[in-house]
Amino acid sequence: MPNKTSIQWTNYSTNPIRPVEGWWGCSKVSDGCLRCYAERLNLRFGNRREFKGRWQFKLDQKELSAWAKIPSDSKVFVEDMGDLFHGDMPWELILPVFEAMLYRPDLTFQLLTKRPGRMAYFAEKVWPMIAEAGAAWPSNVWAGTSVETQKYARRLDCLARVPAKVRFVSVEPMLEPVDLRSYFFKCSGKCTPTVDNPICNCKGYNIGWVICGGESGPGARSMHPDWARSLRDQCQAAGVPFFFKQWGTWLPVHEVSFGDITSCVGYERVGKKAAGALLDGRGLCPTIRQNRPFIGQLPLLPEYSRRPSHSHSARKSAPDQAHRLS
């Protein structure tokens, strides 16, 4: 059944395609997969299998039927415990999911993948073959990809080939500085589609939304605050909505700056909930229903400094990016 989710940028999560052996399944493909929360849950509660190797998948028809109960105007994150465009996912399973999304034009479906090349191939070659004559990519289906390090910004070249109304980027977990300025170029809207580029011939990326967040869970790696600030400033300069989702497990609590450079940062391991989602004292995110930026004040653990049980052990086991507090 679709779940009311605590993920701040959506309303519901749903997994209509599952491994044949049940529960969840995926395969790690990049640095951001190292501490996968879905794998952690699967090892504890699911089929006890690590996220690696080949998989066989099946369609959960009951899950698709349950979409009828999702309230109108909701945002729905599809396959949050896996990847709809996993390499072992046959098109014959993906197509019914898209057909079901067409039956709910009152919902917004959010697809986030680390395999945007398969998504682009589906958009260009597979969907046009089975869709009704002249049917375009569904306007209620957003397309997104993950860019956890600069290396994977190249995924945006594939994302640009998906003619979605909204293309979004998830920089979570943010593992190093990421520069997306060259991808914020916007198409003029006056281009003529070509065979090689079905979107436009000026190769506009049209990124409509950027999510940023630190890593959480066992073994989480810390996020330097200047990485998040830089991405925020890039988005603001380009007029792209920016969502700061979370600090993750590690909260920056001490900074030593020299001019515009923050050279030393100390962290406390306070946990995702306590670390909160304030960047320079402000909460920056688009509202769930209106997808526009807003400024909000959120509580920031006023008593964390009085919790000595966190500080000593945290400084000993802090990730490589974290510097010990003096």
C-alpha positions in Angstrom: 0.0 0.0 0.0 1.2 3.6 -0.7 2.6 5.1 2.5 2.2 8.5 3.9 5.9 9.4 4.1 8.1 11.6 6.3 10.2 12.5 3.2 9.8 16.3 3.2 9.6 16.9 -0.5 6.8 14.5 -1.2 3.5 13.2 0.3 3.4 9.5 -0.4 5.8 6.7 -1.3 4.9 3.6 -3.3 6.8 0.6 -4.6 4.7 -1.1 -7.4 7.6 -3.3 -8.5 9.4 -5.6 -6.1 11.9 -8.5 -6.3 10.4 -11.9 -6.9 11.6 -13.0 -3.5 9.7 -10.1 -1.9 10.3 -6.9 -0.1 12.9 -4.6 -1.8 15.9 -4.9 -4.1 18.4 -2.8 -6.0 22.2 -2.7 -6.8 24.7 -0.1 -5.8 26.1 1.9 -8.7 27.9 5.0 -7.2 29.3 6.6 -4.0 25.9 7.7 -2.7 24.8 4.1 -2.5 27.4 3.1 0.1 25.1 3.7 3.2 21.8 2.9 1.4 18.9 3.2 3.9 16.8 0.9 1.8 19.4 -1.9 1.9 19.7 -1.4 5.7 16.0 -1.8 6.1 15.9 -4.8 3.8 18.7 -6.6 5.7 16.8 -6.0 8.9 13.2 -6.5 8.0 13.0 -7.7 4.4 14.5 -10.6 2.4 17.9 -10.2 4.2 19.7 -9.7 0.9 22.4 -7.1 0.2 21.9 -4.7 -2.7 24.2 -6.2 -5.2 24.2 -8.7 -8.1 21.3 -9.5 -10.4 17.6 -9.3 -9.6 14.3 -10.6 -10.9 11.4 -8.3 -10.4 7.6 -8.6 -10.5 4.7 -6.2 -10.7 2.6 -5.7 -7.5 -0.8 -5.2 -9.0 -2.4 -4.6 -5.6 0.0 -1.7 -5.0 -1.0 -0.1 -8.3 -4.7 -0.6 -7.6 -4.2 1.1 -4.2 -3.2 4.3 -6.0 -6.9 5.0 -6.4 -7.0 5.8 -2.6 -4.3 8.5 -2.8 -5.9 12.0 -2.3 -5.9 14.4 -5.2 -3.1 17.0 -5.5 -0.6 14.7 -3.7 3.0 14.2 -4.7 4.0 10.5 -5.0 7.6 9.2 -4.9 7.7 6.1 -7.0 10.1 3.3 -6.0 11.7 5.0 -3.0 13.1 1.6 -1.9 14.7 0.8 -5.2 15.1 2.3 -8.7 12.4 2.1 -11.4 15.0 2.1 -14.1 17.3 -0.6 -12.5 19.2 -2.5 -15.2 17.3 -5.7 -14.5 13.9 -4.0 -14.7 12.2 -5.1 -17.9 10.2 -2.6 -19.9 7.2 -4.8 -19.6 7.0 -4.0 -15.9 7.7 -0.3 -16.2 5.0 0.3 -18.8 2.0 -0.7 -16.6 3.4 1.8 -14.0 3.3 4.6 -16.5 -0.2 3.6 -17.7 -1.4 3.8 -14.1 0.1 7.2 -13.7 -1.9 8.4 -16.7 -5.1 7.3 -15.0 -4.3 9.7 -12.1 -3.6 13.1 -13.7 -4.6 14.7 -10.4 -1.4 13.3 -8.8 2.2 14.3 -9.4 4.5 11.3 -9.7 8.2 11.8 -8.8 10.7 9.5 -10.4 14.3 9.6 -9.0 16.9 7.4 -10.5 20.7 6.9 -10.5 20.3 5.4 -14.0 19.0 8.4 -16.1 20.4 6.8 -19.2 17.8 4.0 -19.0 15.1 6.6 -18.3 16.1 8.6 -21.3 16.0 5.5 -23.5 12.6 4.7 -22.2 11.4 8.2 -23.0 12.9 8.2 -26.5 12.4 4.6 -27.7 10.0 2.6 -25.6 7.2 5.0 -24.4 6.5 6.4 -28.0 6.0 2.8 -29.3 3.2 2.0 -26.9 1.7 5.4 -26.1 -1.3 6.6 -28.0 -0.5 8.3 -31.2 1.1 11.7 -30.5 1.1 11.1 -26.7 4.0 12.9 -25.0 5.7 12.1 -21.7 2.9 12.4 -19.1 2.8 16.0 -17.7 2.2 14.8 -14.2 5.4 12.7 -14.1 8.6 14.5 -12.9 12.0 13.1 -13.8 15.0 13.4 -11.4 18.5 12.0 -10.9 21.0 11.9 -8.1 24.3 13.8 -8.2 26.1 13.1 -4.9 29.6 14.1 -6.3 30.7 16.3 -9.2 31.6 13.2 -11.1 28.0 12.3 -11.4 26.8 15.6 -12.7 27.2 14.0 -16.1 23.9 12.2 -15.4 22.2 15.5 -16.2 23.1 15.0 -19.8 20.9 12.0 -19.8 18.2 13.7 -17.8 18.0 16.5 -20.3 16.8 13.9 -22.9 13.7 13.2 -20.8 10.9 15.6 -21.9 9.4 15.9 -18.4 7.6 19.1 -17.3 9.8 19.2 -14.2 13.4 17.9 -14.1 14.9 17.8 -10.6 18.3 17.0 -9.1 18.9 15.3 -5.7 22.3 16.2 -4.3 21.9 13.8 -1.3 24.0 12.6 0.3 26.2 15.5 -0.6 29.8 14.1 -0.4 31.8 16.9 -1.9 31.3 20.3 -3.5 29.1 20.2 -6.5 28.9 22.9 -9.2 25.7 22.8 -11.3 26.0 26.3 -12.8 26.6 25.0 -16.3 23.4 22.9 -16.1 21.1 25.8 -15.1 21.0 27.1 -18.7 17.4 27.4 -19.7 16.0 26.7 -23.2 14.5 29.7 -25.0 11.3 27.7 -25.8 11.7 28.6 -29.4 13.6 25.5 -30.5 12.7 23.0 -33.1 13.0 19.3 -31.9 15.3 17.2 -33.9 15.7 13.4 -34.3 18.9 13.4 -32.2 17.5 15.8 -29.6 13.7 15.4 -29.2 13.6 18.1 -26.6 15.3 21.0 -28.3 18.3 21.8 -30.5 19.9 24.2 -28.0 20.3 21.4 -25.5 18.7 23.2 -22.6 18.8 21.3 -19.3 15.8 23.2 -17.7 16.5 22.0 -14.2 13.5 23.0 -12.2 14.4 22.0 -8.6 17.5 21.0 -6.6 17.4 19.0 -3.3 20.4 19.0 -1.0 21.1 17.0 2.1 23.6 15.2 4.3 23.9 11.5 5.0 22.2 9.8 7.9 22.4 6.4 9.5 25.2 4.1 10.7 28.6 5.1 9.2 27.2 8.4 7.8 29.7 10.8 6.2 29.5 14.5 7.2 28.7 17.4 4.9 30.7 20.6 5.0 28.4 23.6 5.4 30.2 25.5 2.6 29.3 22.8 0.1 25.6 23.3 0.9 26.0 27.1 0.9 27.7 27.1 -2.5 24.9 25.0 -4.0 22.3 27.2 -2.5 23.9 30.3 -3.9 24.2 28.7 -7.4 20.4 28.0 -7.3 19.5 31.4 -6.1 21.6 33.1 -8.8 19.9 31.0 -11.5 16.4 31.3 -10.0 16.1 27.6 -9.4 14.1 26.5 -6.3 16.5 25.0 -3.7 15.4 22.5 -1.0 17.7 22.0 2.0 16.4 18.7 3.3 18.7 17.8 6.3 22.2 17.9 7.8 22.0 14.2 8.4 23.7 12.5 11.3 26.4 15.1 11.8 25.6 18.7 12.7 28.3 21.4 12.2 28.6 23.2 15.5 31.9 25.1 15.3 33.5 27.0 12.3 36.7 28.9 12.0 36.7 31.2 9.0 39.4 33.1 7.2 37.8 35.7 5.0 35.3 33.9 2.8 36.8 30.5 3.4 35.6 28.2 6.2 38.7 26.2 6.9 37.8 24.3 10.0 34.5 22.7 11.0 33.7 20.7 14.1 30.8 18.3 14.1 28.5 16.7 16.7 26.9 13.3 16.1 23.3 14.3 17.2 21.3 12.3 14.7 19.1 13.4 11.7 16.1 14.6 13.6 18.1 16.7 16.1 20.4 18.1 13.5 17.4 19.6 11.7 17.3 21.5 8.4 18.5 25.0 9.0 21.2 26.4 6.7 22.6 29.7 8.1 19.6 30.0 10.4 17.1 29.6 7.6 15.0 26.8 6.3 15.0 26.9 2.5 12.7 24.6 0.6 9.8 24.7 -1.9 6.4 24.0 -0.3 5.0 20.5 -0.9 2.0 21.6 -2.9 3.1 24.8 -4.6 6.8 24.1 -5.4 8.0 27.5 -4.6 10.7 28.7 -2.1 9.8 29.9 1.3 11.7 31.0 4.4 10.8 29.4 7.7 12.3 29.2 11.2 12.7 25.7 12.6 13.8 24.7 16.1 17.5 23.8 16.3 18.1 21.5 19.3 18.7 24.3 21.9 20.1 21.9 24.4 22.5 19.8 22.3 25.6 21.3 23.8 24.5 20.0 27.2 24.6 16.4 26.0 28.1 15.2 26.8 27.2 11.6 25.9 27.3 12.6 22.2 30.4 14.8 22.0 33.2 12.5 23.2 32.3 9.4 21.2 31.4 11.6 18.2 34.7 13.2 18.0 36.5 9.9 18.0 34.5 8.4 15.2 33.8 11.4 13.1 34.2 11.0 9.3 37.2 12.1 7.4 35.7 15.5 6.7 35.1 16.3 10.4 37.7 17.9 12.5 37.9 17.4 16.2 36.7 20.3 18.4 39.4 21.8 20.4 
